[in-house]
Amino acid sequence: MKILSIIALASAVTIAGCANDPNRNTKRGAVIGAVAGGVLGHQVDGDKGRYIGAAVGAIAGGAAGNYMDRQRRELEKQLAEEAKRNELQITTLSDGSIKIGIASDVSFDTGSATLKPEALTTFNKIATVLQDYESTVVHLVGHTDSTGSAQTNQGLSERRAASVGSVLTGQGVLPARVRQEGRGERELLVPTADNVKEARNRRVDIVLKPIIEGEENAAYTPPPNLGG
């Protein structure tokens, strides 16, 4: 009876916080699933109407395609200006995941992992969309060109991915949903000889994977080779 009462409360809180949200059914299922699984946190975020510490809810396999299509359309809408300026590209990969390829030269100075102030607007837009799609795991993959040593490039790619991760989580994306890694110069979009400064290779890719019932581990598996 206690569990049923908590589930009822979780449902009521979620509905109240997301009354005008087109994704309210997904969010409601996420909260109820978290309660039933015994992984519900002990606090409620009153501003957003959701439980802190609740597990992300999986979605049914048959609904994944529509879920990802809606997510891509919203990203394209919010990032239209950046796409016009050729600062990023949104594509759907063969497994149905979404990749947002963002050129590092518009986000970072050469050799730096500190995001430029103007790039923060772009990542804040992405974070806003991701908050509404809570059954998505966010993979952040940093890359570099072939200038410098492989060891230096590996560290730089990791720090750049971490910088993007800090922005997304700082804007409300749950840290448990975010996976970040650096792949250095191993996955060049444009193959070159060593020590070539090819701007298109300096990038941070964001790969979005849906959490599907019965296939949850796949959402957390790192994306395959993202090179050319």
N, C-alpha and C positions, 0 to 999 in steps of 0.2 A: 504493500500500500504506500509505503514511503517513496519507493521508486516512482510509482505512478503519479504521486503528488508532485515530485520534482520534475517529471516529464511534462506534466500539465503546466507547471510554472515556466519551464524552459520554452514551451511552445508559446505561451502568452507573452512572455518578454520579447521573444523574437518577432512575433507578429506585430506587437506594438511598436518595436523599433524599426520595422521594415514595411510598414503598411503600404507605402507607395513604391516599393522596390520590386521590379519585375523578376528578380532572382530570389524573392522571399521564400519560395517553396524549397529551393536548394538549401538556403541558410537554415530554415526550420528543420529540415531533415538532418542537417549537420549537427545541430544542437541536440536534437532528440537522440540521435545515434550516439553522441558522446555520453549522454546521461546513461543510456541503456548499457553502454560498454563499461561503465564505472570509471570513466576518465574525466569527469566533469571537474572543472576548477571550483574554487570556493568563493569567487567574487563575481559580481556582475558589473559590466561596464554600462552604466546607465545612459551615457550619451549615445552609444551605438546599439544598445539593446542586445548585447550578446555576452556570453560567459567567457571570462578570462581563463585560459587554460583548456578550453574545450577542444577535443580532437576535431580535425577537419573531416567533414562527412564525405563519403564516397558517393559517386553517382552511378546509376544503372548504365550498363554498357550501351544499351540502345539509345540512351539520351546523350551520350558523349559527343556525337557528331554535332548535334544542334547546339549543345552547350559551348563547344569550341568555336562554332561559326558565329554565335552571338558575341563571344568574347573578342574574336578577331574584328568583327564589324565595329565594336565599340572602340577598340584600339585604333583602327583606321580613322575613325571619326575624330578622336581626340588628338591624334598625331598627324593630321592631314598637312599642317603647315610644315612640319619637319620633313615629311615625305616629299613635299614639293621642292624643298631645298636640298634634296638628295642627302639628307643627314642620316636617314635610316631606311630600312626596307623590311616590310612585314611579309613573311611567307609561311605557307603550311607545309610541313615536312611529310615524308612518306608515311610515317606512323600516326599522322593526325595531329601531332604537336605543332605549336606555333613558334616561329623564330622571329625575334625582332633583332635585326642586325644593325648595330649602331656604330658608326665610324668613330674611332677613338680620337682622331684629330679634331673633331668638333666637341669632344668631351674633356680631353686632357691635353696639356702641353707636352711636347716631346720629352720622353724620359720621366714624366711625372705621373703620379697616381692620384693627384688632387683634382677633383672635378672642377671644371670651369664654372663660374657663376651662371652663365647663360645655359649651361647644360642641365642645371638643377631643375629648370622648368619642365624640360622633357621628361626627366625621370619622375618628377612629382606627378605628371599626368599619367604615366604608366602605373605608378603606385595607386592612384585614385581608382583606376579601372580594376586593378588586381584585388583591391579590397572588396569589390562586388562579386568576385568570382573565387570564392573561398575553397572550392574543390580543385584548385590548381596548385601544382608544385612549380616553383620558379627556379630554374637553373641559370646561374650567371657564369658565363665562360669568357675569361679574358684571353686575348691573343696579342701578339706583337709582330713586327716585321723581323727581318733576319739581321738587322744591324746590331752589333755587339755580340757578347757571348751568350750561349744557350742558357747558362745559369742566371745571368743578369736578366735575360728576357723572361725566364720562368718566374722569377720573383716579381718582376714588374707586372706581368699578366695577373698574378695572384692578388697583388695589391689593388689593381684596378677593379677587379671583380669585387673585392671587399669594399671598395669605395661605393660602388653602385649598391651593394647589399645594404650598406649603412643608410643610404638615402631611402631605399624602399622600406626597410623596417622602421626607420625614423618617421615615415609617413603612415605607419599603421599596418603594414603587411606583417603578418605573424612570422617571427624568425623561424619557427618550426617548418614553415612552408618553403624557406629559401635555402638553396644549395649553391655554393660558389666554389669555383676552381679556376686555375690558370693553366693554359696549355702552351704558353710561351710562343715559340716560332714553329711549332710542329704542324699546325693546320693552316697554312697560308691559303688565302683566297686566290691570290695571284702568285703562282710559283716563280721564284726568282733565285738568282745566285746569292751567295752569302754577302752580307753587308750592303744590301740594297734597301733604301728607304721607300718602301711602297706603302702609301697612306692607307690603302684599302685593307692591308693586312693588320693594321693597328686598330683593333676593335674590341668591343665587349658584346657578345651575343647573349640575348635573353631567350631561353627556350622554356615554353610553358607546356606542362604535361597535365592531363586530367587525372584525377584519382578515381579509378573505376572499381566498382565492387568486384571482389575476387581477384583483382589484378593490381592491388594497391602498391606492391613493391615496384612495379614497372614505372610508376610515376616518379619514384625516387632514384631510379637508375640513371646515371649520367647519359646525356645525349651522345649519339655516335659522332664520328668525325664531321666537323663543321667546316672543313676546308674546301677548296675548289676542286 
